Amino acid sequence: MNQRKVIKLISIVLLAMFTFVSCSKGAKEISQALLKTAKIKSYTFDSSAKMHLEFPGELIGLEGSFPLDLKLSSTGAYKQNADKLPTALVNMNLDVMDLNFDTEYYIEPSKDGEKNLQYYMKMPKFMKSALGFGTKKEEYLEFNLNELLSIISYAPIDNELYEQILTSQETAIEMNKDVLDILQSLGTDKSLKNIITDKGYQTLKRRKGTIKAKTYELNINNENFKLLLKSIVSNDEAIKKLLELTKKYSAEIGEIDVDSILSELNTNREMLLSQIDVLPDILGEKGLTCTFSIKNGNIIYQKYALDINVENMVKLQAEIETSYYDINDPIKIARPKIANNSINAIELLNKLDPFYGKIEEETVKIESKNSSFLRELILLQDTGSSIEGTVSDYFYPQEKAIYHFTDEAGIEVYSIGLEYFTDEKIQAKYSSPYGDYSIVYSLKDNIARTVYLSEYTESTELISEENMLGSTMISGPLKEGNFWTNIDNIDNTITYISSVSTEVTTPSGTYNAIELINFVDDNNYIINYYAKGVGLVKTITNLNSDYESVNTTLELSKIEK
């Protein structure tokens, strides 16, 4: 582990755990309150947040800077059962770029017998309309935790997921204790004194009247954070414990030779200290500030304020404050009128993505087969290369031309004549011995697919027509391992990008092409090759059934302009 990695490691841990940056009485009280508050079983709360983000407009194709403002206010209640499963009800008002709306969400233990959570979110009117549910009476969107994560990952989720989440939370609490022990080894380092300010007993506004609570403020800025880093690097005992902590809690970090790293630090300590001085400043003028008010050992009010400024280009100011009430008191949470008043998230996904309902079934079907294509696809998820550009770069260009395709014997099988164009569509004439057809291709959203097909009519512009969802021929991003479901002459299969750079020789020339494989198993597949600025240049078909076999290679023989 080199010096830069050591500094990075220390920075990450310290920035994440900055609330424990001193062994003063104030830091200890905050630490103990945070640990105690993390274990409370029930509470109610009021919270508010505001955020201003500003970044270069060129990132989204606009001139100047682009601001984004968000405001949120919420109130809610929370309690745990004996299995540590929560029931919670939160009412929110959200204001995003002058779009203001109210909503609420409700969480309860799932009734499926597993340690799982059921979520209900009240849909604002504009959201119902946008999702196509404007005429439905149902007000809530329903899903459970495992189901949601399965949808996102397109894979089954372990039924013991919530147990793992609880274990992670307990591990985080245990890690907090260890971090406190580590930073106690810093003693009363003078460089840390300005980080924690004891505000004494402050008067807090509550739902009913006011209350006095012991209050501390923590502030991290670019200067004192670097001083803190230097204090750690200069203290062998703190470094040793920090490395042992990382080794204990991070399985991904790999084996750490603590003694070897300490020896390297001692040899290069001065260089490390000088590197800290030149670390880039990312905190803005106000830095990172936290305020904690403590009563009876629990945090009853907290406020986080963050100011980030990256080279005067990306600016972020955020502020979140929360007041806690009724801590560990018996709380009744009224269940909203959800019965017969919710829409399942699966129904929503099926509406938004007609392919979704088939994905899980087809994935299971494909995974049950011992396919070399599947093994390659899985491998490419981690190792695949990518190229710049969009799908339209590799589809037919927007210029009138006729593409002729021949078989191994040089006999023309079909031709594609490009006739009409818009920014996102191409209309073509498909001609073969079996007839002529008009086809409209869509290139919208970085996906090339067929959206219209009919018998050919001479000199008729149909580019605005759509009568089918059609098969996806190419879908971005242009990365090896990118895959999608398809409805083709092979029903409901998976197509994936197997290569972004393959040399293909055809009668019309030699091309550097992307290779796409559509497969069922090793004996049933179609491979297509698309060249940049040209489009489709070659197709290999290998389909076998009990009734027939189709084994052909079609190549682009010439382009007639």
Residue pairs with C-beta under 8 A, 6 or more apart in sequence:
1 9
1 256
1 261
1 264
3 264
3 265
3 268
3 271
3 272
3 275
4 275
6 261
6 264
6 265
6 272
7 229
7 233
7 272
7 275
7 276
7 279
9 242
9 243
9 246
10 229
10 232
10 233
10 239
10 242
11 229
11 279
13 179
13 242
13 245
13 246
14 21
14 225
14 228
14 229
14 232
15 220
15 225
17 176
17 179
18 195
18 218
18 220
18 225
18 288
19 27
19 30
19 31
19 34
19 218
19 290
20 27
20 30
20 31
20 176
20 179
20 180
20 183
21 27
21 183
21 192
21 195
21 196
21 218
21 220
21 228
22 183
22 186
22 189
22 192
22 193
22 195
22 196
23 183
23 184
23 186
23 187
23 188
24 188
24 192
24 196
26 196
26 198
26 216
27 180
27 183
27 196
28 180
29 214
29 216
29 294
30 196
30 216
30 218
30 292
30 294
31 176
31 180
32 297
33 292
33 294
33 297
33 298
33 299
34 176
34 292
34 299
35 173
35 176
35 177
36 297
36 298
37 298
37 299
37 324
38 169
38 172
38 173
38 176
39 173
40 298
40 327
40 328
41 79
41 80
41 328
42 77
42 78
42 79
42 80
42 326
42 327
42 328
42 329
42 330
42 331
43 77
43 78
43 79
43 324
43 325
43 326
43 327
43 328
43 331
44 75
44 76
44 77
44 78
44 324
44 325
44 326
44 331
45 74
45 75
45 76
45 77
45 78
45 322
45 323
45 324
45 325
46 74
46 75
46 207
46 322
46 323
46 325
47 72
47 73
47 74
47 75
47 76
47 320
47 321
47 322
47 323
48 71
48 72
48 73
48 74
48 320
48 321
49 70
49 71
49 72
49 73
49 318
49 319
49 320
49 321
50 69
50 70
50 71
50 72
50 318
50 319
51 68
51 69
51 70
51 71
51 316
51 317
51 318
51 319
52 67
52 68
52 69
52 315
52 316
52 317
52 318
53 67
53 68
53 69
53 314
53 315
53 316
54 65
54 66
54 67
54 68
54 314
54 315
54 316
55 65
55 66
55 313
55 314
55 315
56 65
56 66
56 313
56 314
57 63
57 64
57 65
57 66
59 66
60 66
68 97
69 95
69 96
69 97
70 94
70 95
70 96
70 97
71 94
71 95
72 92
72 93
72 94
72 95
73 92
73 93
74 90
74 91
74 92
74 93
75 90
75 91
76 88
76 89
76 90
76 91
77 88
77 89
77 326
77 331
77 333
78 86
78 87
78 88
78 331
79 86
79 87
79 88
79 331
79 333
80 86
80 87
81 87
81 109
83 109
83 115
84 166
85 109
85 115
85 117
85 162
86 107
86 109
86 117
87 107
87 108
87 109
87 333
88 106
88 107
88 333
89 104
89 105
89 106
89 107
89 333
89 334
89 336
90 104
90 105
90 106
91 102
91 103
91 104
92 102
92 103
92 104
92 105
93 100
93 101
93 102
94 100
94 101
94 102
94 103
99 126
101 124
101 125
101 126
101 127
102 124
103 121
103 122
103 123
103 124
104 121
104 122
104 336
105 119
105 120
105 121
105 122
106 119
106 120
106 140
106 335
106 336
106 338
107 117
107 118
107 119
107 120
108 117
108 118
108 335
109 115
109 116
109 117
109 118
110 116
110 117
110 118
110 144
110 145
111 118
112 144
114 146
114 159
114 162
115 159
115 160
115 162
115 163
116 144
116 145
116 146
116 159
116 161
116 162
117 144
117 145
117 162
118 142
118 143
118 144
119 142
119 143
119 144
119 145
119 148
120 140
120 141
120 142
120 336
120 338
120 342
121 140
121 141
122 139
122 140
122 336
123 131
123 133
123 139
123 140
123 141
123 343
125 134
128 134
128 136
131 348
131 351
131 352
132 351
133 343
133 348
136 343
137 341
138 340
138 341
138 342
138 343
139 341
139 342
140 336
140 338
140 341
140 342
140 343
141 342
141 343
141 345
141 348
142 338
142 342
142 343
142 344
142 345
143 151
143 344
143 345
143 346
145 161
145 162
146 157
146 159
146 161
147 345
147 346
148 345
149 157
149 161
150 156
150 157
151 345
151 346
151 349
154 359
154 360
154 363
155 363
158 164
171 249
175 245
175 249
178 241
178 245
178 248
179 245
181 241
182 238
182 241
182 242
182 245
183 238
185 235
185 237
185 238
185 241
186 192
186 231
186 232
186 235
186 238
189 231
191 224
191 227
191 228
191 230
191 231
192 224
192 227
192 228
192 231
194 219
194 224
195 218
195 219
195 220
195 224
195 228
196 216
196 217
196 218
197 216
197 217
197 218
197 219
198 216
199 215
199 216
199 217
199 291
200 214
200 215
201 212
201 213
201 214
201 215
202 212
202 213
202 215
202 293
203 210
203 211
203 212
204 210
204 211
204 212
204 213
204 293
204 300
204 301
204 323
206 323
206 325
207 325
211 295
211 300
213 293
213 294
213 295
213 300
213 301
214 293
214 294
214 295
215 291
215 292
215 293
215 294
216 291
216 292
216 294
217 289
217 290
217 291
217 292
218 289
218 290
218 291
218 292
219 287
219 288
219 289
219 290
220 283
220 287
220 288
220 289
221 283
221 287
221 288
222 281
222 282
222 283
222 287
225 283
226 276
226 277
226 279
229 276
229 279
230 273
230 276
231 238
232 238
232 239
232 242
233 239
233 265
233 269
233 272
233 273
233 276
234 269
234 273
236 262
236 265
236 266
239 261
239 262
239 265
240 258
240 262
243 256
243 258
243 261
243 262
244 258
246 253
246 256
247 253
247 255
247 256
247 258
265 272
281 309
282 308
282 309
282 310
283 307
283 308
283 309
284 307
284 308
284 309
284 315
284 317
285 307
285 309
286 305
286 307
286 317
287 307
288 304
288 305
288 306
288 307
289 303
289 304
289 305
289 306
290 302
290 303
290 304
290 305
291 301
291 302
291 303
291 321
292 299
292 301
292 302
293 299
293 300
293 301
293 302
294 300
298 324
298 327
299 324
300 323
300 324
300 325
300 327
301 321
301 322
301 323
301 324
302 321
302 322
303 319
303 320
303 321
303 322
304 318
304 319
304 320
304 321
305 317
305 318
305 319
306 316
306 317
306 318
306 319
307 316
307 317
308 314
308 315
308 316
308 317
309 315
309 316
349 356
350 356
350 357
354 469
355 484
355 485
355 487
358 485
358 492
359 485
361 492
362 485
362 492
362 493
362 494
363 494
366 374
366 493
366 494
366 519
366 520
367 374
369 520
369 521
371 519
371 521
371 522
372 522
373 496
373 498
373 517
373 519
373 521
373 522
373 525
374 519
376 498
377 481
377 483
377 494
377 496
377 498
379 481
380 480
380 481
380 496
380 497
380 498
381 481
382 481
383 480
383 481
384 479
384 480
384 481
384 482
384 497
385 479
385 480
385 500
385 501
386 477
386 478
386 479
386 480
386 500
387 478
387 479
387 500
387 501
387 514
388 478
389 478
389 532
390 446
390 476
390 478
391 443
391 446
391 447
391 448
391 474
391 475
391 476
391 478
392 443
392 446
392 448
393 532
393 533
394 474
394 478
394 513
394 514
394 530
394 531
394 532
394 535
395 426
395 441
395 443
395 448
395 473
395 474
395 530
395 535
396 403
396 416
396 418
396 426
396 428
396 441
396 534
396 535
396 536
397 418
397 533
397 534
397 535
398 418
398 421
398 426
399 418
399 421
399 561
400 417
400 418
400 419
400 561
401 417
401 418
401 559
401 560
401 561
402 415
402 416
402 417
402 418
402 559
402 560
402 561
403 415
403 416
403 417
403 418
403 535
403 536
403 556
403 559
403 560
404 412
404 415
404 556
404 557
404 558
404 559
404 560
405 412
405 413
405 414
405 415
405 416
405 539
405 554
405 555
405 556
405 557
406 412
406 413
406 507
406 554
406 555
406 557
407 413
407 552
407 553
407 554
408 552
408 553
410 507
410 557
412 557
413 432
413 554
414 430
414 431
414 432
414 554
415 430
415 431
415 432
416 428
416 429
416 430
416 431
416 439
416 536
417 428
417 429
417 431
418 426
418 427
418 428
419 427
419 428
419 429
419 461
420 426
420 427
420 461
420 462
420 463
421 427
421 463
422 463
424 442
424 443
424 444
425 440
425 441
425 442
425 443
425 444
425 451
425 463
425 464
426 440
426 441
426 443
426 463
427 438
427 439
427 440
427 441
427 461
427 462
427 463
428 438
428 439
428 440
428 441
429 436
429 437
429 438
429 439
429 456
430 436
430 437
430 438
430 439
430 456
431 456
435 455
435 456
436 455
436 456
437 453
437 454
437 455
437 456
438 452
438 453
438 454
438 455
438 456
438 457
438 460
438 462
439 450
439 452
439 453
440 450
440 451
440 452
440 453
440 462
440 463
440 465
440 466
441 448
441 449
441 450
441 451
441 473
442 448
442 449
442 450
442 451
442 466
442 470
446 475
446 476
446 477
447 472
447 474
447 475
447 476
448 472
448 473
448 474
448 475
449 469
449 470
449 471
449 472
449 473
450 468
450 470
450 471
450 473
451 466
451 467
451 468
451 469
451 470
452 462
452 465
452 466
452 467
452 468
452 470
453 467
453 468
453 470
454 462
454 467
469 487
471 486
471 487
471 488
472 484
472 486
472 495
473 516
473 528
473 536
474 514
474 516
474 530
475 482
475 484
475 495
476 482
478 497
478 500
478 514
479 497
479 500
480 497
480 498
480 499
480 500
481 496
481 497
482 496
482 497
483 494
483 495
483 496
483 497
484 494
484 495
484 496
485 492
485 493
485 494
485 495
486 492
486 493
486 494
486 495
486 518
488 518
488 526
489 543
490 518
490 520
490 524
490 526
490 543
493 518
493 519
493 520
494 518
494 519
495 516
495 517
495 518
496 516
496 517
497 514
497 515
497 516
498 515
498 516
498 517
498 527
499 514
499 515
500 514
501 512
501 514
502 512
502 513
502 514
502 515
502 529
503 510
503 511
503 512
503 513
504 510
504 511
504 512
504 513
504 529
504 531
504 537
504 538
505 511
506 537
506 538
506 555
506 556
506 557
507 555
507 556
507 557
507 558
508 537
508 555
508 556
508 557
508 558
508 559
511 529
511 531
511 534
511 537
512 531
512 532
513 529
513 530
513 531
513 532
513 537
513 538
514 529
514 530
515 527
515 528
515 529
516 527
516 528
516 529
516 530
517 525
517 526
517 527
518 525
518 526
518 527
518 528
519 525
519 526
523 542
523 544
524 542
524 543
524 544
525 542
525 543
526 539
526 540
526 541
526 542
526 543
527 539
527 540
528 536
528 538
528 539
529 536
529 537
529 538
529 539
530 536
530 537
531 537
534 556
534 559
536 556
537 555
537 556
538 553
538 554
538 555
538 556
539 552
539 553
539 554
540 552
540 553
541 550
541 551
541 552
541 553
541 554
542 550
542 551
543 549
543 550
543 551
544 550
544 551
